[in-house]
Amino acid sequence: MEKNWLRARNNHTYENGRRYYGFRSEFPFPDDRTATVAHGAINGIWLKLLDGKTFIAPIGPVKKTHKFLEFATRSGSWTILVVEKYHPAPHITGMDVTQMSGDLRYFENHEIEGQWPFTPKQAFHLIHAQSLGGVIADYDGFYANAFRHLLPGGWLEVWENDFRFLTDNPQNEARLVALREWEMLMHQAAAKFGKRINVVAEQKGLMHSAGFVQVEERIFKVPFGYWSDKPNLKLLGANYVFLMSRALEGYTLRLFTKTLGWSKEDTDALISRVQEELKQEDLRLYSYFYLFLGQKPANAPRK
């Protein structure tokens, strides 16, 4: 395991002052410290949306004999919270190409596309995945793997946020020129890169197609900024502002400079314009966050 971790640790390239995993431009987003903080901030928003719950799957009383998998671990925020919340903690496996957290009972340094490296004896009670937009190319493969590696009756829970910002006032669109340009180009660049980002509309259907039952979709409206009159939503909005302050550059740089062929100077200029537009507090912007939940049928074969 140590050799795998060292290999992952040394397998990086550096572009425009940011660190990326791999030498073949495998991922559009960086995996450096700033990216880790941004991923942790997304997890923090989800915890507030779910009233502190680390999952909503009806697992029952969590026991140390339960086996959980966090797919595409990255910052490790979710696994660390699970370990801190449950005593004794369940057996948690994190699977990622890059990240290793000391709080994981076991870490599998493995590519996230293709077949997963687990045996039927390692089948899980819960698989958790978060923020997969832009990270994987094959969603059919992901759902097939998740179904295969759950125990009969086990649960898959996916948290995904839409990259688009909305406003209920059509007149505000004239003040969102840079933001709308960024959203359109992000969508185009991610598709050209081969790992699309705005994928929430497809996930429920993909979960059904993979064989999951009791499929559920929950949608949360998350304000951006401090405009809500409700204290809990105002706090969510503040967290969203913090997230974008850490994530906007990382979302943008490689997709624009390497995939679209923009210069670093032009990319930075657009990012600055987007940041300025997002500071307009009276826009009352918001986004939707989606939770998808599905169960492997209890009578399904174990393999």
C-alpha positions as CSV (number, residue, x, y, z in Angstrom):
1,M,0.0,0.0,0.0
2,E,2.9,2.4,0.8
3,K,4.4,1.9,-2.6
4,N,1.1,2.6,-4.3
5,W,0.7,5.8,-2.2
6,L,4.3,6.9,-3.1
7,R,3.6,6.3,-6.8
8,A,0.4,8.3,-6.7
9,R,2.2,11.1,-4.7
10,N,4.9,11.4,-7.4
11,N,2.7,11.1,-10.4
12,H,1.9,14.8,-11.0
13,T,2.3,17.6,-13.5
14,Y,2.3,21.3,-12.8
15,E,0.5,23.8,-15.0
16,N,-0.1,27.5,-14.5
17,G,1.0,27.2,-10.8
18,R,-1.4,24.3,-10.1
19,R,-0.7,20.6,-9.5
20,Y,-2.6,18.0,-11.5
21,Y,-2.6,14.2,-11.1
22,G,-1.0,12.2,-13.9
23,F,1.2,12.9,-16.8
24,R,-1.5,12.5,-19.5
25,S,-4.0,15.2,-18.6
26,E,-6.3,12.6,-17.1
27,F,-8.3,15.0,-15.0
28,P,-9.4,18.6,-15.7
29,F,-9.2,19.8,-12.1
30,P,-6.1,20.1,-9.9
31,D,-5.5,18.0,-6.8
32,D,-3.3,20.4,-4.8
33,R,-4.0,21.9,-1.4
34,T,-6.4,24.6,-2.7
35,A,-8.4,21.9,-4.6
36,T,-8.5,19.8,-1.4
37,V,-9.9,22.8,0.6
38,A,-12.5,23.4,-2.1
39,H,-13.7,19.7,-2.1
40,G,-13.9,19.9,1.7
41,A,-16.1,23.0,1.4
42,I,-18.5,21.2,-0.9
43,N,-18.8,18.5,1.7
44,G,-19.4,21.1,4.4
45,I,-22.4,22.5,2.4
46,W,-23.8,19.0,2.1
47,L,-23.5,18.4,5.9
48,K,-25.6,21.6,6.5
49,L,-28.2,20.5,3.9
50,L,-28.5,17.1,5.6
51,D,-28.6,18.5,9.1
52,G,-25.2,17.0,10.0
53,K,-25.9,13.5,8.5
54,T,-23.1,11.9,6.7
55,F,-25.6,9.8,4.7
56,I,-29.3,9.3,4.5
57,A,-29.3,5.7,3.3
58,P,-31.3,3.6,5.8
59,I,-28.4,1.4,7.0
60,G,-29.7,1.1,10.5
61,P,-27.4,1.4,13.6
62,V,-23.9,1.6,12.2
63,K,-21.6,-1.2,13.4
64,K,-17.9,-1.8,13.0
65,T,-18.8,-4.8,10.8
66,H,-20.4,-2.5,8.2
67,K,-18.3,-1.9,5.1
68,F,-18.5,1.5,3.5
69,L,-16.7,2.7,0.3
70,E,-16.1,6.2,-0.6
71,F,-15.6,6.4,-4.4
72,A,-13.2,9.1,-5.6
73,T,-12.0,10.1,-2.1
74,R,-10.0,13.2,-2.9
75,S,-9.9,15.4,0.2
76,G,-11.1,12.5,2.4
77,S,-13.5,14.9,4.2
78,W,-16.5,12.5,4.1
79,T,-14.6,9.5,5.4
80,I,-13.0,11.5,8.2
81,L,-16.4,12.7,9.3
82,V,-17.8,9.1,9.3
83,V,-14.8,7.9,11.4
84,E,-15.4,10.8,13.8
85,K,-19.2,10.3,14.0
86,Y,-19.4,6.6,14.7
87,H,-17.8,4.7,17.6
88,P,-16.7,2.1,16.8
89,A,-16.4,3.2,13.2
90,P,-17.4,1.0,10.3
91,H,-14.7,-0.4,8.0
92,I,-14.2,2.3,5.5
93,T,-12.4,1.9,2.1
94,G,-11.4,4.9,0.1
95,M,-10.7,4.5,-3.6
96,D,-8.9,7.1,-5.6
97,V,-5.9,7.5,-7.8
98,T,-4.3,10.3,-5.7
99,Q,-5.5,10.9,-2.2
100,M,-4.7,8.9,0.9
101,S,-6.1,9.9,4.3
102,G,-4.6,8.5,7.5
103,D,-8.2,8.2,8.9
104,L,-9.1,5.5,6.4
105,R,-9.0,1.9,7.6
106,Y,-7.9,0.9,4.1
107,F,-7.1,2.9,1.0
108,E,-7.1,1.5,-2.5
109,N,-4.9,3.4,-4.9
110,H,-6.7,2.5,-8.1
111,E,-8.0,4.1,-11.3
112,I,-11.6,5.1,-10.9
113,E,-12.6,4.2,-14.4
114,G,-12.8,0.5,-15.5
115,Q,-13.3,-2.5,-13.2
116,W,-13.0,-2.0,-9.5
117,P,-10.4,-4.1,-7.6
118,F,-12.7,-5.7,-5.0
119,T,-13.7,-9.4,-4.5
120,P,-17.2,-10.6,-3.6
121,K,-16.1,-11.0,0.0
122,Q,-15.3,-7.2,0.1
123,A,-18.9,-6.2,-1.0
124,F,-20.1,-3.0,0.7
125,H,-23.2,-2.0,2.7
126,L,-22.9,1.6,1.4
127,I,-21.1,3.3,-1.4
128,H,-20.8,7.0,-1.3
129,A,-19.8,9.2,-4.2
130,Q,-19.6,13.0,-4.4
131,S,-19.0,15.7,-7.1
132,L,-18.3,13.3,-10.0
133,G,-18.9,16.0,-12.7
134,G,-15.7,16.4,-14.6
135,V,-14.0,13.5,-12.8
136,I,-15.3,10.4,-14.7
137,A,-16.2,9.7,-18.3
138,D,-18.2,6.5,-18.1
139,Y,-21.3,6.9,-15.9
140,D,-22.8,3.6,-17.1
141,G,-19.6,1.9,-15.9
142,F,-19.7,3.7,-12.6
143,Y,-23.2,2.6,-11.8
144,A,-22.6,-1.0,-13.0
145,N,-19.5,-1.2,-10.7
146,A,-21.4,0.2,-7.8
147,F,-24.2,-2.3,-8.3
148,R,-21.8,-5.2,-8.6
149,H,-19.8,-4.3,-5.5
150,L,-22.7,-3.8,-3.1
151,L,-24.1,-6.5,-0.9
152,P,-27.7,-7.4,-1.8
153,G,-29.8,-4.8,0.0
154,G,-26.9,-2.4,0.0
155,W,-27.2,1.3,-0.9
156,L,-25.6,3.8,-3.3
157,E,-25.7,7.5,-2.4
158,V,-24.5,10.1,-4.8
159,W,-24.2,13.8,-4.1
160,E,-23.9,16.1,-7.1
161,N,-24.2,19.8,-7.6
162,D,-25.1,21.7,-10.7
163,F,-22.4,24.1,-12.0
164,R,-25.0,26.6,-13.2
165,F,-26.1,29.7,-11.3
166,L,-29.8,30.7,-11.5
167,T,-31.7,33.9,-10.7
168,D,-35.5,34.4,-10.5
169,N,-35.3,37.9,-12.0
170,P,-34.8,37.8,-15.8
171,Q,-33.6,41.4,-15.8
172,N,-30.5,40.2,-14.0
173,E,-29.3,38.3,-17.0
174,A,-27.9,41.6,-18.5
175,R,-25.5,41.7,-15.5
176,L,-24.3,38.1,-15.9
177,V,-22.4,38.3,-19.2
178,A,-19.1,36.9,-18.0
179,L,-20.8,34.2,-15.8
180,R,-22.9,33.0,-18.7
181,E,-19.9,32.9,-21.0
182,W,-18.0,30.9,-18.4
183,E,-20.8,28.4,-17.9
184,M,-21.2,27.8,-21.6
185,L,-17.5,27.4,-22.3
186,M,-17.1,25.1,-19.2
187,H,-19.8,22.9,-20.6
188,Q,-18.2,22.8,-24.0
189,A,-14.6,22.3,-22.7
190,A,-15.6,19.5,-20.4
191,A,-17.4,17.7,-23.2
192,K,-14.4,18.1,-25.4
193,F,-12.1,16.9,-22.6
194,G,-14.3,13.8,-22.4
195,K,-15.6,14.3,-18.8
196,R,-18.8,16.3,-18.7
197,I,-19.7,18.4,-15.7
198,N,-23.4,19.1,-15.8
199,V,-24.6,15.6,-15.4
200,V,-27.3,15.8,-12.7
201,A,-30.3,15.4,-15.1
202,E,-29.1,11.9,-16.1
203,Q,-28.2,10.3,-12.8
204,K,-31.6,9.1,-11.7
205,G,-32.2,7.3,-15.0
206,L,-28.7,5.8,-15.0
207,M,-29.3,4.5,-11.5
208,H,-32.6,2.8,-12.6
209,S,-30.9,1.4,-15.7
210,A,-28.1,-0.2,-13.6
211,G,-30.7,-2.2,-11.7
212,F,-31.2,-0.1,-8.5
213,V,-34.6,0.0,-6.8
214,Q,-36.2,2.5,-4.4
215,V,-34.4,5.2,-6.4
216,E,-34.9,8.6,-4.8
217,E,-33.9,12.1,-5.9
218,R,-33.7,15.0,-3.5
219,I,-33.1,18.5,-4.8
220,F,-31.8,21.4,-2.6
221,K,-31.9,25.0,-3.5
222,V,-28.6,26.6,-2.3
223,P,-28.3,30.4,-2.2
224,F,-25.1,32.0,-3.3
225,G,-24.2,34.9,-1.0
226,Y,-25.9,36.5,2.0
227,W,-29.2,37.5,0.6
228,S,-31.5,34.9,2.4
229,D,-33.5,36.1,5.4
230,K,-33.2,32.6,7.0
231,P,-30.0,32.3,9.1
232,N,-29.3,28.7,8.1
233,L,-29.6,29.6,4.4
234,K,-27.5,32.7,4.9
235,L,-24.8,30.5,6.4
236,L,-25.1,28.1,3.4
237,G,-24.8,31.1,1.1
238,A,-21.6,32.2,2.8
239,N,-20.2,28.7,2.5
240,Y,-21.0,28.7,-1.2
241,V,-19.1,32.0,-1.7
242,F,-16.1,30.5,0.1
243,L,-16.3,27.4,-2.1
244,M,-16.3,29.4,-5.3
245,S,-13.4,31.6,-4.1
246,R,-11.3,28.5,-3.8
247,A,-12.7,26.5,-6.7
248,L,-13.3,28.9,-9.6
249,E,-9.7,29.0,-10.8
250,G,-9.2,25.2,-10.4
251,Y,-12.4,24.5,-12.4
252,T,-11.3,26.8,-15.2
253,L,-7.6,26.8,-15.9
254,R,-6.8,23.4,-17.6
255,L,-10.1,23.3,-19.5
256,F,-9.6,26.7,-20.9
257,T,-5.8,26.8,-21.5
258,K,-5.3,23.2,-22.6
259,T,-8.6,22.1,-24.0
260,L,-9.9,25.3,-25.5
261,G,-6.5,26.8,-26.3
262,W,-6.9,30.0,-24.4
263,S,-3.9,32.0,-23.1
264,K,-3.4,32.1,-19.4
265,E,-3.9,35.9,-19.5
266,D,-7.3,35.7,-21.3
267,T,-8.4,32.9,-18.9
268,D,-7.4,35.0,-15.8
269,A,-9.2,38.0,-17.3
270,L,-12.5,36.0,-17.6
271,I,-12.1,34.5,-14.2
272,S,-11.7,38.0,-12.8
273,R,-14.8,39.2,-14.6
274,V,-16.8,36.3,-13.3
275,Q,-15.6,37.0,-9.7
276,E,-16.7,40.6,-10.0
277,E,-20.2,39.6,-11.3
278,L,-20.6,37.1,-8.4
279,K,-19.9,39.9,-5.9
280,Q,-23.2,41.6,-6.9
281,E,-25.2,40.8,-3.8
282,D,-28.6,41.9,-5.1
283,L,-28.6,39.3,-7.8
284,R,-29.9,36.7,-5.5
285,L,-28.2,33.8,-7.3
286,Y,-28.6,30.2,-6.3
287,S,-27.8,26.7,-7.6
288,Y,-29.3,23.2,-7.2
289,F,-27.7,20.4,-5.3
290,Y,-28.9,16.9,-5.9
291,L,-28.9,13.7,-3.8
292,F,-29.5,10.4,-5.5
293,L,-30.2,7.2,-3.5
294,G,-30.7,3.7,-4.7
295,Q,-30.7,0.2,-3.3
296,K,-29.4,-3.1,-4.8
297,P,-32.3,-5.5,-4.6
298,A,-32.2,-7.8,-1.6
299,N,-32.7,-10.8,-3.8
300,A,-29.9,-9.9,-6.2
301,P,-27.0,-12.3,-6.6
302,R,-24.1,-11.5,-4.3
303,K,-21.6,-11.5,-7.2
